[in-house]
Amino acid sequence: SEPGLTYYVYIGAEGGDGEFDIDFSCEDVVEGCTDESACNYDPMANVDNNSCEIWSCVCPDSTGTAIQLQMSDADFLSIGDGWNGAIYTIADFDGTVYATGSLDEAFFQLDEDNVLGAEFGYDMLCLQPGCYNIAVTAGDAPWEISWEMVTEDGTILAGGGTSAGQTFSIGGAVCGCTDEGACNYELAATDDDGSCEYTSCAGCTDETAQNYDMDALIDD
């Protein structure tokens, strides 16, 4: 209840006037977070005090970075029926899968229309420093797929629609080719992103040959 708020009770009777005894009893107000998906959810609270937060419990230690993968139905104004089977997958460049999911099975979902399927949702993830790839399949309605990956401070790591793969880094990692023998070796790279190639700088490295290529770094 709210102090100063007026409540009206309407009582109907049949066959003449009647007498009524009305007894009002109110529960004690317990303020707190009433969102079950929040880190500080309070099951005893019956009045939400806007204290809910979703970040502090995502990572078990300080080495990881908490990530929110926001997913939405880009066509929600006309349909709003979720991702229709589209799935995201986050993996490193060794092929280890760290997360997979969908708006249709998101940790948090918002569904406010009359169509089955969420218009918005998000998953909370914890990733260690390194380079990663996120791929998003098309599902049955690829034009509806929209997503964005953000950190607690609002930094956008990646985003878009359906994708065969986007590279992003966590914790200051620099993604690139770490093989010194590759044409596109990057001295500053800390994590190999599978981009190494060995053809653009290939050629004849024999100085006595007629087709000697002074720019070639790899003998073909």
Secondary structure, 3 states (H helix, E strand, C coil): CCCCCCCCCCCCCCCCCCCCCCCCCCCCCCEEECCCCCCCECCCCCEECCCCCCCCCCCCCCCCEEEEEEEEECCCCCCCCCCCCCCEEEECCCCCEEEEECHHHCCEEECCCCCCCCCEEEEEEEECCEEEEEEECCCCCHHHEEEEEEECCCCEEEEECCEEEEEEEECCCCEEECCCCCCCECCCCCEECCCCCCCCCEECCCCCCCCCCCCCCEEC
